[in-house]
Structures are given as structure tokens and as C-alpha cells.
Amino acid sequence: MDDPNNTSAATGSFGAILQLTAKQGRRQELLQILTNYAATLDGEPGTLLFAAAADPNDEDVVFLWEEFADGAAVQAHFEHDFFRALQLELAELLTEPAAARPLVPVVRRTNPGVAAE
């Protein structure tokens, strides 16, 4: 069943949820850096999804959701020059290293009838 609105991840795909804690008062700066970084992902064809969200209950926390086509795409992500530059920028903004939780994506659905703002 191929339904473009209900996408199951291919076997071998990889995902992660990361929690980033910005130094006090610097979350907006962190979000801007992540927004800039997202614009570089066209150079990583194996990166399927990169999303960032601010925690509504903690003014310093940001969550990332990332999905990759396979293990080779994850490795390419880690070796990409923009990713390495991002790590240097994050080191200045975070209170601690990102807490990462690896996941195996199963289903991702987006609603094409609703535009994100």
C-alpha cells in the first residue's frame, strides 16, 4: 500500500530525538542557528527529516527530530562540513552535550492540506 500521506520508513532507516539545553536566555539564538543549519541539508540527500521544536514548558530547551535513509546517511551527516561547524557553534550555546535517543522510524504522516506556519 503506497499512500503518500502515510509514509512508513524503509528498512534500515534511522532516527533520533535530541534534547538540547541552551544556556539561560540563549534559546532563540540556538533556534536561529538550527534554522540556518536546516538550510544546508540539501547537501545531505540521505537526511530525510530535520525538525526543531521549542519546549513550551522550559524556556531553555529545544528538541530535534532527525531521520536518515540508512546507516551510510547517518555517517555522511556526521562527516558533513556544515555538521562539524554546527557542533562548534553549539558548544558555545549549550549547557551540556545534547541528550540523544536513537529510534527506528516506523510511520511519519504529514497533512498536505494544512500549511505549516
N, CA, C and O atoms as CSV, one atom per row, in Angstrom:
chain,resi,resn,atom,element,x,y,z
A,1,MET,N,N,0.831,-1.190,0.000
A,1,MET,CA,C,0.000,0.000,0.000
A,1,MET,C,C,0.866,1.240,0.000
A,1,MET,O,O,1.509,1.538,1.006
A,2,ASP,N,N,0.899,1.953,-1.077
A,2,ASP,CA,C,1.646,3.193,-1.143
A,2,ASP,C,C,0.690,4.354,-1.009
A,2,ASP,O,O,-0.031,4.694,-1.946
A,3,ASP,N,N,0.690,4.955,0.155
A,3,ASP,CA,C,-0.152,6.120,0.428
A,3,ASP,C,C,0.785,7.282,0.700
A,3,ASP,O,O,1.508,7.258,1.696
A,4,PRO,N,N,0.797,8.313,-0.163
A,4,PRO,CA,C,1.742,9.416,0.022
A,4,PRO,C,C,1.514,10.200,1.304
A,4,PRO,O,O,2.386,10.963,1.720
A,5,ASN,N,N,0.364,10.029,1.937
A,5,ASN,CA,C,0.086,10.753,3.178
A,5,ASN,C,C,0.449,9.960,4.418
A,5,ASN,O,O,0.397,10.496,5.526
A,6,ASN,N,N,0.812,8.706,4.261
A,6,ASN,CA,C,1.162,7.864,5.395
A,6,ASN,C,C,2.415,7.101,5.015
A,6,ASN,O,O,2.330,6.032,4.410
A,7,THR,N,N,3.562,7.627,5.355
A,7,THR,CA,C,4.830,7.097,4.891
A,7,THR,C,C,5.467,6.232,5.958
A,7,THR,O,O,5.760,6.713,7.052
A,8,SER,N,N,5.684,4.972,5.659
A,8,SER,CA,C,6.429,4.090,6.548
A,8,SER,C,C,7.890,4.172,6.167
A,8,SER,O,O,8.226,4.177,4.982
A,9,ALA,N,N,8.747,4.235,7.140
A,9,ALA,CA,C,10.184,4.322,6.866
A,9,ALA,C,C,10.689,3.001,6.294
A,9,ALA,O,O,10.210,1.926,6.656
A,10,ALA,N,N,11.656,3.104,5.402
A,10,ALA,CA,C,12.233,1.915,4.791
A,10,ALA,C,C,13.079,1.162,5.806
A,10,ALA,O,O,13.589,1.745,6.763
A,11,THR,N,N,13.221,-0.145,5.586
A,11,THR,CA,C,14.067,-0.963,6.444
A,11,THR,C,C,15.475,-0.375,6.455
A,11,THR,O,O,16.000,0.025,5.416
A,12,GLY,N,N,16.070,-0.328,7.626
A,12,GLY,CA,C,17.414,0.214,7.732
A,12,GLY,C,C,17.453,1.691,8.033
A,12,GLY,O,O,18.533,2.244,8.244
A,13,SER,N,N,16.304,2.350,8.060
A,13,SER,CA,C,16.308,3.783,8.357
A,13,SER,C,C,16.634,3.999,9.832
A,13,SER,O,O,16.529,3.089,10.654
A,14,PHE,N,N,17.028,5.219,10.137
A,14,PHE,CA,C,17.480,5.564,11.479
A,14,PHE,C,C,16.910,6.921,11.850
A,14,PHE,O,O,16.812,7.814,11.009
A,15,GLY,N,N,16.541,7.069,13.090
A,15,GLY,CA,C,16.072,8.360,13.565
A,15,GLY,C,C,16.606,8.632,14.952
A,15,GLY,O,O,17.154,7.748,15.610
A,16,ALA,N,N,16.440,9.854,15.382
A,16,ALA,CA,C,16.853,10.227,16.731
A,16,ALA,C,C,16.063,11.436,17.190
A,16,ALA,O,O,15.719,12.322,16.408
A,17,ILE,N,N,15.790,11.441,18.472
A,17,ILE,CA,C,15.261,12.634,19.134
A,17,ILE,C,C,16.384,13.141,20.017
A,17,ILE,O,O,16.981,12.382,20.781
A,18,LEU,N,N,16.666,14.426,19.908
A,18,LEU,CA,C,17.723,15.028,20.712
A,18,LEU,C,C,17.139,16.149,21.564
A,18,LEU,O,O,16.290,16.914,21.106
A,19,GLN,N,N,17.596,16.235,22.784
A,19,GLN,CA,C,17.226,17.343,23.654
A,19,GLN,C,C,18.442,18.234,23.823
A,19,GLN,O,O,19.498,17.792,24.276
A,20,LEU,N,N,18.276,19.500,23.450
A,20,LEU,CA,C,19.337,20.492,23.575
A,20,LEU,C,C,18.917,21.508,24.631
A,20,LEU,O,O,17.807,22.037,24.581
A,21,THR,N,N,19.793,21.776,25.576
A,21,THR,CA,C,19.503,22.765,26.604
A,21,THR,C,C,20.447,23.944,26.423
A,21,THR,O,O,21.658,23.833,26.615
A,22,ALA,N,N,19.863,25.068,26.050
A,22,ALA,CA,C,20.640,26.285,25.821
A,22,ALA,C,C,21.010,26.928,27.151
A,22,ALA,O,O,20.318,26.759,28.154
A,23,LYS,N,N,22.104,27.660,27.139
A,23,LYS,CA,C,22.431,28.476,28.301
A,23,LYS,C,C,21.288,29.467,28.499
A,23,LYS,O,O,20.626,29.870,27.543
A,24,GLN,N,N,21.069,29.850,29.743
A,24,GLN,CA,C,19.931,30.694,30.087
A,24,GLN,C,C,19.838,31.920,29.178
A,24,GLN,O,O,20.805,32.662,29.003
A,25,GLY,N,N,18.651,32.108,28.608
A,25,GLY,CA,C,18.392,33.268,27.768
A,25,GLY,C,C,18.908,33.166,26.339
A,25,GLY,O,O,18.823,34.140,25.590
A,26,ARG,N,N,19.442,32.011,25.939
A,26,ARG,CA,C,20.046,31.902,24.608
A,26,ARG,C,C,19.308,30.929,23.680
A,26,ARG,O,O,19.831,30.557,22.630
A,27,ARG,N,N,18.101,30.518,24.064
A,27,ARG,CA,C,17.374,29.576,23.227
A,27,ARG,C,C,17.063,30.161,21.849
A,27,ARG,O,O,17.176,29.455,20.846
A,28,GLN,N,N,16.683,31.409,21.781
A,28,GLN,CA,C,16.347,31.997,20.481
A,28,GLN,C,C,17.559,31.974,19.549
A,28,GLN,O,O,17.423,31.733,18.349
A,29,GLU,N,N,18.724,32.223,20.099
A,29,GLU,CA,C,19.958,32.144,19.316
A,29,GLU,C,C,20.193,30.708,18.827
A,29,GLU,O,O,20.590,30.491,17.682
A,30,LEU,N,N,19.947,29.742,19.700
A,30,LEU,CA,C,20.063,28.337,19.336
A,30,LEU,C,C,19.098,27.997,18.200
A,30,LEU,O,O,19.484,27.334,17.237
A,31,LEU,N,N,17.860,28.442,18.303
A,31,LEU,CA,C,16.871,28.166,17.259
A,31,LEU,C,C,17.273,28.793,15.925
A,31,LEU,O,O,17.042,28.205,14.869
A,32,GLN,N,N,17.864,29.961,15.967
A,32,GLN,CA,C,18.304,30.606,14.729
A,32,GLN,C,C,19.440,29.816,14.070
A,32,GLN,O,O,19.463,29.652,12.850
A,33,ILE,N,N,20.364,29.337,14.873
A,33,ILE,CA,C,21.459,28.527,14.346
A,33,ILE,C,C,20.921,27.242,13.728
A,33,ILE,O,O,21.391,26.822,12.671
A,34,LEU,N,N,19.946,26.614,14.370
A,34,LEU,CA,C,19.350,25.399,13.829
A,34,LEU,C,C,18.575,25.683,12.546
A,34,LEU,O,O,18.580,24.867,11.625
A,35,THR,N,N,17.915,26.825,12.483
A,35,THR,CA,C,17.210,27.230,11.265
A,35,THR,C,C,18.195,27.417,10.123
A,35,THR,O,O,17.945,26.972,9.003
A,36,ASN,N,N,19.311,28.074,10.403
A,36,ASN,CA,C,20.351,28.260,9.382
A,36,ASN,C,C,20.918,26.916,8.940
A,36,ASN,O,O,21.152,26.692,7.752
A,37,TYR,N,N,21.134,26.035,9.893
A,37,TYR,CA,C,21.674,24.717,9.583
A,37,TYR,C,C,20.719,23.921,8.686
A,37,TYR,O,O,21.156,23.244,7.755
A,38,ALA,N,N,19.428,24.006,8.968
A,38,ALA,CA,C,18.441,23.271,8.177
A,38,ALA,C,C,18.535,23.636,6.694
A,38,ALA,O,O,18.261,22.805,5.828
A,39,ALA,N,N,18.918,24.859,6.411
A,39,ALA,CA,C,19.046,25.304,5.011
A,39,ALA,C,C,20.212,24.626,4.293
A,39,ALA,O,O,20.284,24.682,3.065
A,40,THR,N,N,21.120,23.991,5.022
A,40,THR,CA,C,22.277,23.326,4.410
A,40,THR,C,C,22.009,21.871,4.083
A,40,THR,O,O,22.843,21.222,3.452
A,41,LEU,N,N,20.875,21.346,4.493
A,41,LEU,CA,C,20.637,19.907,4.403
A,41,LEU,C,C,20.394,19.394,2.993
A,41,LEU,O,O,20.337,18.182,2.789
A,42,ASP,N,N,20.250,20.283,2.013
A,42,ASP,CA,C,20.154,19.822,0.629
A,42,ASP,C,C,21.434,19.105,0.228
A,42,ASP,O,O,21.420,18.280,-0.686
A,43,GLY,N,N,22.533,19.407,0.895
A,43,GLY,CA,C,23.802,18.741,0.631
A,43,GLY,C,C,23.905,17.373,1.278
A,43,GLY,O,O,24.922,16.694,1.135
A,44,GLU,N,N,22.865,16.962,1.987
A,44,GLU,CA,C,22.819,15.647,2.632
A,44,GLU,C,C,21.585,14.899,2.134
A,44,GLU,O,O,20.572,14.868,2.832
A,45,PRO,N,N,21.641,14.301,0.955
A,45,PRO,CA,C,20.449,13.669,0.394
A,45,PRO,C,C,19.895,12.519,1.231
A,45,PRO,O,O,18.726,12.168,1.072
A,46,GLY,N,N,20.684,11.926,2.108
A,46,GLY,CA,C,20.202,10.841,2.965
A,46,GLY,C,C,19.506,11.318,4.224
A,46,GLY,O,O,18.942,10.512,4.965
A,47,THR,N,N,19.537,12.626,4.477
A,47,THR,CA,C,18.805,13.176,5.614
A,47,THR,C,C,17.373,13.394,5.160
A,47,THR,O,O,17.100,14.260,4.329
A,48,LEU,N,N,16.465,12.609,5.705
A,48,LEU,CA,C,15.074,12.640,5.291
A,48,LEU,C,C,14.253,13.687,6.021
A,48,LEU,O,O,13.323,14.261,5.454
A,49,LEU,N,N,14.595,13.935,7.277
A,49,LEU,CA,C,13.815,14.872,8.086
A,49,LEU,C,C,14.704,15.522,9.127
A,49,LEU,O,O,15.524,14.861,9.764
A,50,PHE,N,N,14.536,16.804,9.289
A,50,PHE,CA,C,15.204,17.561,10.349
A,50,PHE,C,C,14.169,18.552,10.860
A,50,PHE,O,O,13.746,19.441,10.121
A,51,ALA,N,N,13.762,18.412,12.104
A,51,ALA,CA,C,12.755,19.304,12.678
A,51,ALA,C,C,13.213,19.744,14.056
A,51,ALA,O,O,13.783,18.958,14.813
A,52,ALA,N,N,12.961,20.996,14.372
A,52,ALA,CA,C,13.299,21.546,15.686
A,52,ALA,C,C,12.036,22.125,16.304
A,52,ALA,O,O,11.194,22.694,15.610
A,53,ALA,N,N,11.916,21.970,17.624
A,53,ALA,CA,C,10.752,22.493,18.344
A,53,ALA,C,C,11.186,23.014,19.701
A,53,ALA,O,O,11.998,22.396,20.389
A,54,ALA,N,N,10.636,24.156,20.075
A,54,ALA,CA,C,10.900,24.740,21.395
A,54,ALA,C,C,9.983,24.079,22.422
A,54,ALA,O,O,8.798,23.871,22.158
A,55,ASP,N,N,10.525,23.752,23.577
A,55,ASP,CA,C,9.739,23.185,24.668
A,55,ASP,C,C,8.889,24.302,25.278
A,55,ASP,O,O,9.446,25.299,25.739
A,56,PRO,N,N,7.561,24.169,25.296
A,56,PRO,CA,C,6.718,25.228,25.843
A,56,PRO,C,C,6.795,25.338,27.363
A,56,PRO,O,O,6.321,26.316,27.942
A,57,ASN,N,N,7.396,24.331,28.013
A,57,ASN,CA,C,7.461,24.321,29.472
A,57,ASN,C,C,8.835,24.651,30.035
A,57,ASN,O,O,9.008,24.736,31.250
A,58,ASP,N,N,9.808,24.836,29.154
A,58,ASP,CA,C,11.163,25.154,29.609
A,58,ASP,C,C,11.778,26.111,28.592
A,58,ASP,O,O,12.019,25.729,27.447
A,59,GLU,N,N,12.026,27.320,28.993
A,59,GLU,CA,C,12.470,28.362,28.060
A,59,GLU,C,C,13.886,28.164,27.534
A,59,GLU,O,O,14.354,28.960,26.719
A,60,ASP,N,N,14.569,27.130,27.978
A,60,ASP,CA,C,15.930,26.874,27.506
A,60,ASP,C,C,16.055,25.606,26.666
A,60,ASP,O,O,17.129,25.337,26.129
A,61,VAL,N,N,14.989,24.820,26.537
A,61,VAL,CA,C,15.076,23.505,25.897
A,61,VAL,C,C,14.514,23.519,24.479
A,61,VAL,O,O,13.490,24.139,24.191
A,62,VAL,N,N,15.237,22.800,23.597
A,62,VAL,CA,C,14.838,22.594,22.213
A,62,VAL,C,C,14.954,21.093,21.939
A,62,VAL,O,O,15.898,20.439,22.382
A,63,PHE,N,N,13.977,20.562,21.201
A,63,PHE,CA,C,14.027,19.171,20.783
A,63,PHE,C,C,14.243,19.111,19.279
A,63,PHE,O,O,13.684,19.912,18.530
A,64,LEU,N,N,15.058,18.155,18.844
A,64,LEU,CA,C,15.265,17.888,17.422
A,64,LEU,C,C,14.750,16.496,17.116
A,64,LEU,O,O,14.855,15.581,17.933
A,65,TRP,N,N,14.193,16.352,15.927
A,65,TRP,CA,C,13.823,15.041,15.392
A,65,TRP,C,C,14.552,14.926,14.070
A,65,TRP,O,O,14.408,15.779,13.194
A,66,GLU,N,N,15.333,13.873,13.929
A,66,GLU,CA,C,16.063,13.648,12.687
A,66,GLU,C,C,15.782,12.241,12.186
A,66,GLU,O,O,15.654,11.300,12.969
A,67,GLU,N,N,15.687,12.113,10.858
A,67,GLU,CA,C,15.551,10.800,10.233
A,67,GLU,C,C,16.527,10.708,9.069
A,67,GLU,O,O,16.750,11.678,8.344
A,68,PHE,N,N,17.105,9.517,8.908
A,68,PHE,CA,C,18.091,9.259,7.869
A,68,PHE,C,C,17.705,8.006,7.102
A,68,PHE,O,O,17.086,7.099,7.658
A,69,ALA,N,N,18.068,7.952,5.826
A,69,ALA,CA,C,17.706,6.832,4.968
A,69,ALA,C,C,18.315,5.513,5.443
A,69,ALA,O,O,17.684,4.461,5.345
A,70,ASP,N,N,19.544,5.577,5.956
A,70,ASP,CA,C,20.240,4.361,6.374
A,70,ASP,C,C,21.492,4.746,7.151
A,70,ASP,O,O,21.759,5.926,7.375
A,71,GLY,N,N,22.245,3.748,7.553
A,71,GLY,CA,C,23.464,3.998,8.320
A,71,GLY,C,C,24.488,4.825,7.563
A,71,GLY,O,O,25.189,5.642,8.161
A,72,ALA,N,N,24.583,4.622,6.253
A,72,ALA,CA,C,25.523,5.411,5.446
A,72,ALA,C,C,25.135,6.886,5.464
A,72,ALA,O,O,26.007,7.755,5.468
A,73,ALA,N,N,23.839,7.177,5.476
A,73,ALA,CA,C,23.378,8.566,5.521
A,73,ALA,C,C,23.713,9.211,6.867
A,73,ALA,O,O,24.049,10.394,6.929
A,74,VAL,N,N,23.620,8.429,7.936
A,74,VAL,CA,C,23.991,8.947,9.264
A,74,VAL,C,C,25.478,9.293,9.279
A,74,VAL,O,O,25.873,10.354,9.762
A,75,GLN,N,N,26.293,8.393,8.748
A,75,GLN,CA,C,27.735,8.637,8.702
A,75,GLN,C,C,28.056,9.868,7.865
A,75,GLN,O,O,28.897,10.680,8.253
A,76,ALA,N,N,27.392,10.013,6.718
A,76,ALA,CA,C,27.611,11.185,5.864
A,76,ALA,C,C,27.204,12.464,6.601
A,76,ALA,O,O,27.855,13.499,6.458
A,77,HIS,N,N,26.139,12.390,7.381
A,77,HIS,CA,C,25.677,13.530,8.181
A,77,HIS,C,C,26.780,13.967,9.154
A,77,HIS,O,O,27.101,15.151,9.255
A,78,PHE,N,N,27.350,12.991,9.865
A,78,PHE,CA,C,28.381,13.306,10.847
A,78,PHE,C,C,29.653,13.847,10.198
A,78,PHE,O,O,30.402,14.589,10.834
A,79,GLU,N,N,29.903,13.488,8.952
A,79,GLU,CA,C,31.117,13.918,8.263
A,79,GLU,C,C,30.940,15.200,7.456
A,79,GLU,O,O,31.913,15.745,6.936
A,80,HIS,N,N,29.724,15.676,7.349
A,80,HIS,CA,C,29.435,16.871,6.548
A,80,HIS,C,C,30.060,18.109,7.196
A,80,HIS,O,O,29.984,18.275,8.413
A,81,ASP,N,N,30.670,18.966,6.398
A,81,ASP,CA,C,31.337,20.164,6.920
A,81,ASP,C,C,30.394,21.053,7.714
A,81,ASP,O,O,30.787,21.606,8.741
A,82,PHE,N,N,29.154,21.199,7.256
A,82,PHE,CA,C,28.209,22.046,7.975
A,82,PHE,C,C,27.859,21.461,9.341
A,82,PHE,O,O,27.661,22.209,10.299
A,83,PHE,N,N,27.781,20.126,9.442
A,83,PHE,CA,C,27.520,19.493,10.734
A,83,PHE,C,C,28.670,19.763,11.696
A,83,PHE,O,O,28.455,20.068,12.869
A,84,ARG,N,N,29.876,19.648,11.192
A,84,ARG,CA,C,31.046,19.911,12.049
A,84,ARG,C,C,31.065,21.360,12.518
A,84,ARG,O,O,31.402,21.631,13.671
A,85,ALA,N,N,30.709,22.286,11.646
A,85,ALA,CA,C,30.628,23.694,12.035
A,85,ALA,C,C,29.517,23.897,13.060
A,85,ALA,O,O,29.668,24.674,14.003
A,86,LEU,N,N,28.405,23.199,12.871
A,86,LEU,CA,C,27.300,23.292,13.827
A,86,LEU,C,C,27.751,22.870,15.220
A,86,LEU,O,O,27.395,23.511,16.209
A,87,GLN,N,N,28.526,21.806,15.306
A,87,GLN,CA,C,28.998,21.322,16.597
A,87,GLN,C,C,29.810,22.392,17.334
A,87,GLN,O,O,29.693,22.534,18.551
A,88,LEU,N,N,30.618,23.130,16.607
A,88,LEU,CA,C,31.404,24.202,17.222
A,88,LEU,C,C,30.493,25.318,17.739
A,88,LEU,O,O,30.708,25.852,18.827
A,89,GLU,N,N,29.470,25.664,16.943
A,89,GLU,CA,C,28.533,26.707,17.370
A,89,GLU,C,C,27.734,26.259,18.596
A,89,GLU,O,O,27.514,27.044,19.518
A,90,LEU,N,N,27.308,25.014,18.602
A,90,LEU,CA,C,26.508,24.509,19.715
A,90,LEU,C,C,27.310,24.456,21.007
A,90,LEU,O,O,26.763,24.669,22.089
A,91,ALA,N,N,28.587,24.176,20.902
A,91,ALA,CA,C,29.427,24.094,22.096
A,91,ALA,C,C,29.383,25.390,22.898
A,91,ALA,O,O,29.504,25.373,24.123
A,92,GLU,N,N,29.209,26.505,22.209
A,92,GLU,CA,C,29.154,27.812,22.872
A,92,GLU,C,C,27.783,28.103,23.492
A,92,GLU,O,O,27.668,28.951,24.377
A,93,LEU,N,N,26.751,27.402,23.029
A,93,LEU,CA,C,25.382,27.721,23.432
A,93,LEU,C,C,24.752,26.757,24.422
A,93,LEU,O,O,23.819,27.129,25.134
A,94,LEU,N,N,25.239,25.530,24.480
A,94,LEU,CA,C,24.590,24.507,25.288
A,94,LEU,C,C,25.200,24.389,26.674
A,94,LEU,O,O,26.394,24.614,26.870
A,95,THR,N,N,24.349,24.030,27.633
A,95,THR,CA,C,24.831,23.822,28.996
A,95,THR,C,C,25.523,22.477,29.153
A,95,THR,O,O,26.331,22.282,30.061
A,96,GLU,N,N,25.190,21.534,28.241
A,96,GLU,CA,C,25.750,20.182,28.270
A,96,GLU,C,C,25.589,19.583,26.880
A,96,GLU,O,O,24.842,20.115,26.059
A,97,PRO,N,N,26.280,18.484,26.608
A,97,PRO,CA,C,26.082,17.842,25.301
A,97,PRO,C,C,24.619,17.444,25.107
A,97,PRO,O,O,23.900,17.189,26.073
A,98,ALA,N,N,24.195,17.396,23.865
A,98,ALA,CA,C,22.818,17.013,23.559
A,98,ALA,C,C,22.537,15.603,24.068
A,98,ALA,O,O,23.371,14.705,23.953
A,99,ALA,N,N,21.353,15.430,24.629
A,99,ALA,CA,C,20.911,14.108,25.036
A,99,ALA,C,C,20.201,13.492,23.833
A,99,ALA,O,O,19.192,14.021,23.367
A,100,ALA,N,N,20.726,12.378,23.330
A,100,ALA,CA,C,20.181,11.765,22.117
A,100,ALA,C,C,19.531,10.431,22.437
A,100,ALA,O,O,20.046,9.641,23.229
A,101,ARG,N,N,18.408,10.201,21.814
A,101,ARG,CA,C,17.699,8.925,21.931
A,101,ARG,C,C,17.521,8.362,20.526
A,101,ARG,O,O,16.694,8.870,19.768
A,102,PRO,N,N,18.282,7.315,20.155
A,102,PRO,CA,C,18.125,6.739,18.819
A,102,PRO,C,C,16.791,6.008,18.702
A,102,PRO,O,O,16.297,5.424,19.666
A,103,LEU,N,N,16.224,6.053,17.509
A,103,LEU,CA,C,14.940,5.423,17.244
A,103,LEU,C,C,14.941,4.796,15.860
A,103,LEU,O,O,15.756,5.150,15.008
A,104,VAL,N,N,14.035,3.875,15.645
A,104,VAL,CA,C,13.804,3.311,14.319
A,104,VAL,C,C,12.462,3.875,13.848
A,104,VAL,O,O,11.415,3.475,14.358
A,105,PRO,N,N,12.479,4.795,12.884
A,105,PRO,CA,C,11.216,5.367,12.393
A,105,PRO,C,C,10.328,4.283,11.788
A,105,PRO,O,O,10.801,3.397,11.076
A,106,VAL,N,N,9.044,4.370,12.084
A,106,VAL,CA,C,8.094,3.404,11.565
A,106,VAL,C,C,7.061,4.095,10.683
A,106,VAL,O,O,6.840,3.680,9.545
A,107,VAL,N,N,6.433,5.136,11.193
A,107,VAL,CA,C,5.411,5.846,10.433
A,107,VAL,C,C,5.609,7.340,10.629
A,107,VAL,O,O,5.829,7.816,11.743
A,108,ARG,N,N,5.526,8.061,9.536
A,108,ARG,CA,C,5.526,9.521,9.607
A,108,ARG,C,C,4.418,9.983,8.682
A,108,ARG,O,O,4.366,9.580,7.520
A,109,ARG,N,N,3.548,10.812,9.179
A,109,ARG,CA,C,2.463,11.320,8.353
A,109,ARG,C,C,2.466,12.840,8.409
A,109,ARG,O,O,2.544,13.434,9.485
A,110,THR,N,N,2.381,13.448,7.262
A,110,THR,CA,C,2.195,14.886,7.197
A,110,THR,C,C,0.867,15.143,6.507
A,110,THR,O,O,0.426,14.342,5.683
A,111,ASN,N,N,0.252,16.216,6.827
A,111,ASN,CA,C,-1.034,16.567,6.252
A,111,ASN,C,C,-0.801,17.601,5.172
A,111,ASN,O,O,-0.579,18.771,5.481
A,112,PRO,N,N,-0.847,17.201,3.915
A,112,PRO,CA,C,-0.563,18.138,2.826
A,112,PRO,C,C,-1.617,19.229,2.695
A,112,PRO,O,O,-1.382,20.237,2.028
A,113,GLY,N,N,-2.775,19.041,3.322
A,113,GLY,CA,C,-3.840,20.044,3.244
A,113,GLY,C,C,-3.680,21.165,4.254
A,113,GLY,O,O,-4.435,22.137,4.210
A,114,VAL,N,N,-2.721,21.059,5.161
A,114,VAL,CA,C,-2.525,22.071,6.183
A,114,VAL,C,C,-1.115,22.635,6.030
A,114,VAL,O,O,-0.126,21.905,6.105
A,115,ALA,N,N,-1.044,23.938,5.815
A,115,ALA,CA,C,0.259,24.590,5.663
A,115,ALA,C,C,0.833,24.909,7.038
A,115,ALA,O,O,0.129,25.422,7.909
A,116,ALA,N,N,2.129,24.600,7.232
A,116,ALA,CA,C,2.819,24.946,8.476
A,116,ALA,C,C,3.154,26.427,8.442
A,116,ALA,O,O,3.483,26.978,7.391
A,117,GLU,N,N,3.068,27.052,9.579
A,117,GLU,CA,C,3.397,28.480,9.646
A,117,GLU,C,C,4.743,28.683,10.254
A,117,GLU,O,O,5.192,29.821,10.393
